[in-house]
Every structure is written in C-alpha cells, then in structure tokens.
C-alpha cells in the first residue's frame, strides 16, 4: 500500500521555508548488483508545507531539500504502508 508524506520545513527560528524544492528517493529494484532508484519532487508552499503521495509503503525513503543551490539530506526512514505520515523538519541556517 502506498504512503502519503506530509511535512513542514522550518528554519532554526521556526520560520517556514517557502518555495523550497524537496526530493524523495527510494530504491525500486536491483539490476546486476546496481540499485536502480526512483524519485518524486515537490515544492513547499508559502507556509513551508509539502505533501507527496504514492510513496511505496515499506520502502526506505530518503528526503532532501535544495537550499542555496545545494541538496541537503533531511532524513531517511521506512514509510509505513497505507499510512499518512507527518514530519516537521528544522533546517539550521548559517
């Protein structure tokens, strides 16, 4: 069953990070010892929130965000099948 992931990106002062690209990667299969992955992209709204549907339940999903032109890893965890998951992610600012 597929998983829905909802989240909110905020900075260290708890301000939402708007219009930020967020990528979701997971392995789909193994071909000749090489892991082939899939990816979905989303963008946060003005309130820092994002929603992505159709994540493969039970798969280990890596979530990263594009900040100042660089991709930053946010978290990596298995998605529970058939669930709606919420994650609030604080990104330290420099």
PETA-V820393 format. One record per residue. N is the residue number from 1. SS is DSSP state (helix for helix, strand for strand, loop for the rest). OMEGA is omega in whole degrees, 0 to 359 (* if undefined). NEAR is the number of other ideal C-beta (glycine too) atoms within 8 Angstrom. Layout:
n->N ss->SS omega->OMEGA near->NEAR
n->N ss->SS omega->OMEGA near->NEAR
//
This chain:
n->1 ss->loop omega->183 near->5
n->2 ss->strand omega->180 near->10
n->3 ss->strand omega->173 near->14
n->4 ss->strand omega->178 near->11
n->5 ss->strand omega->176 near->14
n->6 ss->strand omega->180 near->10
n->7 ss->strand omega->177 near->13
n->8 ss->strand omega->176 near->12
n->9 ss->strand omega->177 near->14
n->10 ss->strand omega->176 near->12
n->11 ss->strand omega->184 near->10
n->12 ss->loop omega->178 near->7
n->13 ss->loop omega->179 near->5
n->14 ss->loop omega->175 near->6
n->15 ss->loop omega->180 near->7
n->16 ss->strand omega->175 near->11
n->17 ss->loop omega->184 near->12
n->18 ss->loop omega->175 near->9
n->19 ss->loop omega->180 near->6
n->20 ss->loop omega->178 near->12
n->21 ss->strand omega->178 near->8
n->22 ss->strand omega->181 near->17
n->23 ss->strand omega->180 near->12
n->24 ss->strand omega->183 near->14
n->25 ss->strand omega->174 near->9
n->26 ss->strand omega->177 near->12
n->27 ss->strand omega->179 near->10
n->28 ss->strand omega->176 near->7
n->29 ss->strand omega->182 near->6
n->30 ss->strand omega->182 near->8
n->31 ss->strand omega->179 near->6
n->32 ss->loop omega->180 near->4
n->33 ss->loop omega->179 near->4
n->34 ss->strand omega->181 near->6
n->35 ss->strand omega->178 near->6
n->36 ss->strand omega->184 near->9
n->37 ss->strand omega->175 near->8
n->38 ss->strand omega->183 near->8
n->39 ss->strand omega->170 near->7
n->40 ss->strand omega->178 near->9
n->41 ss->strand omega->175 near->8
n->42 ss->strand omega->178 near->10
n->43 ss->strand omega->180 near->9
n->44 ss->loop omega->176 near->15
n->45 ss->loop omega->181 near->9
n->46 ss->loop omega->179 near->6
n->47 ss->loop omega->179 near->8
n->48 ss->loop omega->184 near->13
n->49 ss->strand omega->175 near->10
n->50 ss->strand omega->175 near->12
n->51 ss->strand omega->174 near->9
n->52 ss->strand omega->180 near->11
n->53 ss->strand omega->172 near->6
n->54 ss->strand omega->171 near->6
n->55 ss->strand omega->182 near->15
n->56 ss->strand omega->178 near->11
n->57 ss->loop omega->180 near->12
n->58 ss->loop omega->179 near->7
n->59 ss->loop omega->175 near->10
n->60 ss->strand omega->183 near->8
n->61 ss->strand omega->176 near->14
n->62 ss->strand omega->182 near->10
n->63 ss->strand omega->178 near->15
n->64 ss->strand omega->181 near->11
n->65 ss->strand omega->177 near->15
n->66 ss->strand omega->181 near->11
n->67 ss->strand omega->180 near->9
n->68 ss->loop omega->176 near->3
n->69 ss->loop omega->179 near->4
n->70 ss->strand omega->177 near->6
n->71 ss->strand omega->181 near->7
n->72 ss->strand omega->177 near->9
n->73 ss->strand omega->179 near->8
n->74 ss->strand omega->177 near->10
n->75 ss->strand omega->178 near->8
n->76 ss->strand omega->180 near->7
n->77 ss->strand omega->176 near->6
n->78 ss->strand omega->179 near->7
n->79 ss->loop omega->179 near->14
n->80 ss->loop omega->183 near->9
n->81 ss->loop omega->174 near->9
n->82 ss->loop omega->183 near->7
n->83 ss->loop omega->168 near->9
n->84 ss->strand omega->186 near->6
n->85 ss->strand omega->177 near->10
n->86 ss->strand omega->177 near->7
n->87 ss->strand omega->173 near->10
n->88 ss->strand omega->186 near->7
n->89 ss->strand omega->176 near->12
n->90 ss->strand omega->180 near->8
n->91 ss->strand omega->179 near->13
n->92 ss->loop omega->177 near->6
n->93 ss->loop omega->182 near->6
n->94 ss->loop omega->* near->2
//
